[in-house]
Amino acid sequence: MKKATRNLLKLRTAAKLVAVEKIDVEDAIANQCYQNACKYADSNEKELLVMSGWLVGDFLNERGTALIPHYWVVNEVTKKHYDPTPKNINDSQSYEYVMDFDILEFGYGKGMLPYPLRMLADGTVQVKHNDGRYQTLSKIDVQEIYNMKD
C-alpha cells in the first residue's frame, strides 16, 4: 500500500481501500468517470451501483501524490468493483482505489467532482484550484471541497 493511501485512510476514517478491476467499455470516455459509471450501471446488471472515492497516484517528488476524486461501479451481490473509465493515454501512473462515499453523497446529481488534491511527502494535503494555485487544507472535508467550486 502506498504511503499516501495510508495517510488518506487515517484522514478519512470512513474510507476504505478496495480492489477495482479495469474493464473495457465500448462507449466509455477518458476523464468522464461519473458519466461512464452511471451509463455502465444503467445499461447492465441491476446489481451494479455507482461508487465513489479517490484514485491515489504515484509519488512524484516535489509534486507530491495525486488524490483524484473518481467514480466506478460495484456489484452489490458479489461486492466486486469495476472501473469502466479508460485511462488517459498520457497517464503512466498506477493507482490505488480508496472508496469514499462522501464524493457521491455531496456531488449526487451534479455530475461533477470536487477539486483534486495532492499529498506532499510530509503528509500535507493541498487542493488544486482551476487557476492552478494550491491551497493547504487542515482536513479533507469533501463537502467543503465541493463548495470551493467556481
C-alpha positions in Angstrom: 0.0 0.0 0.0 1.3 3.5 -0.9 2.2 5.9 1.9 -0.3 8.4 0.6 -3.0 5.8 0.7 -2.2 5.0 4.4 -2.3 8.7 5.2 -5.5 9.2 3.3 -7.2 6.4 5.2 -6.1 8.0 8.5 -7.6 11.3 7.5 -10.8 9.8 6.0 -11.7 7.2 8.6 -14.9 6.1 6.8 -12.9 5.5 3.6 -11.7 2.0 2.6 -9.0 0.6 0.3 -10.7 -1.6 -2.4 -9.6 -3.7 -5.3 -11.0 -2.4 -8.5 -10.8 -4.3 -11.9 -10.5 -2.1 -15.0 -12.9 -3.2 -17.7 -13.1 -2.2 -21.4 -16.4 -0.5 -22.2 -17.0 0.5 -25.8 -18.5 4.0 -25.3 -16.6 5.0 -22.2 -14.6 8.2 -22.4 -11.4 9.1 -20.5 -11.9 11.8 -17.9 -15.7 11.2 -17.8 -15.8 8.8 -14.8 -19.2 9.9 -13.4 -20.9 9.6 -16.8 -19.2 6.3 -17.6 -20.1 4.8 -14.2 -23.7 5.9 -14.4 -24.1 4.7 -18.0 -22.5 1.4 -17.3 -24.6 0.8 -14.2 -27.8 1.7 -16.0 -27.2 -0.4 -19.1 -26.1 -3.6 -17.3 -27.0 -5.8 -14.3 -29.5 -4.5 -11.8 -26.9 -5.3 -9.1 -24.5 -2.6 -10.2 -24.3 0.6 -8.1 -22.2 3.7 -8.7 -19.4 4.1 -6.2 -17.1 6.9 -5.5 -13.7 7.5 -3.9 -10.2 8.5 -4.7 -7.5 7.4 -7.1 -4.2 7.6 -5.2 -1.4 8.1 -7.8 2.3 7.6 -7.6 4.6 9.9 -5.5 6.2 12.4 -7.9 8.8 14.1 -5.6 8.1 17.8 -5.1 4.7 17.4 -7.0 3.5 15.0 -4.3 0.9 12.3 -4.8 -2.3 13.0 -6.7 -5.5 12.2 -4.9 -8.1 12.3 -7.7 -11.9 12.0 -7.0 -13.3 9.2 -9.1 -16.4 7.1 -9.8 -16.7 3.5 -10.7 -19.3 0.7 -10.1 -19.7 -2.1 -7.5 -21.8 -5.3 -7.9 -23.8 -5.3 -4.7 -24.2 -9.1 -4.8 -20.6 -10.1 -5.4 -19.0 -7.0 -3.9 -16.6 -6.8 -6.8 -15.6 -3.3 -8.0 -15.2 -2.4 -11.7 -13.9 0.8 -13.4 -15.3 1.4 -16.9 -13.4 4.6 -17.4 -10.3 4.3 -19.7 -7.1 5.8 -18.6 -6.0 9.0 -20.3 -3.5 7.9 -23.0 -0.8 10.2 -21.5 -1.2 8.8 -17.9 1.5 6.4 -16.9 0.8 6.3 -13.2 -0.5 3.3 -11.2 -3.4 4.0 -8.9 -4.9 2.5 -5.7 -8.6 3.0 -5.2 -10.0 4.3 -1.9 -13.7 4.1 -1.6 -15.2 7.3 0.0 -19.0 7.6 -0.3 -18.9 11.4 0.5 -17.8 12.2 -3.0 -21.1 10.6 -4.4 -23.2 11.9 -1.5 -22.2 15.6 -1.8 -21.9 15.5 -5.6 -25.1 13.5 -6.3 -27.0 14.7 -9.3 -24.4 17.3 -10.1 -22.3 15.1 -12.4 -19.2 16.7 -11.2 -16.2 16.1 -9.0 -14.6 18.2 -6.3 -11.2 19.6 -7.0 -8.4 17.1 -7.0 -5.9 17.0 -4.1 -2.2 16.4 -3.7 -0.4 15.0 -0.7 3.1 16.1 -0.2 5.9 14.0 1.3 5.3 15.4 4.8 1.6 14.5 4.7 0.3 18.0 3.9 -2.8 17.9 1.8 -3.5 20.7 -0.8 -6.4 21.3 -3.1 -5.7 22.4 -6.6 -8.0 25.2 -7.9 -8.9 25.7 -11.6 -6.4 28.6 -11.9 -3.6 26.2 -10.9 -2.9 27.6 -7.4 -2.8 25.2 -4.4 -4.4 25.8 -1.0 -3.3 23.8 2.0 -6.1 22.0 3.9 -6.3 21.3 7.6 -8.5 18.3 6.9 -10.1 16.6 3.9 -13.8 17.7 4.1 -15.4 16.6 0.9 -18.4 18.9 1.2 -16.1 21.9 1.9 -14.1 21.0 -1.2 -17.2 20.8 -3.4 -18.2 24.3 -2.0 -14.9 25.7 -3.3 -16.0 25.1 -6.9 -16.1 28.2 -9.0 
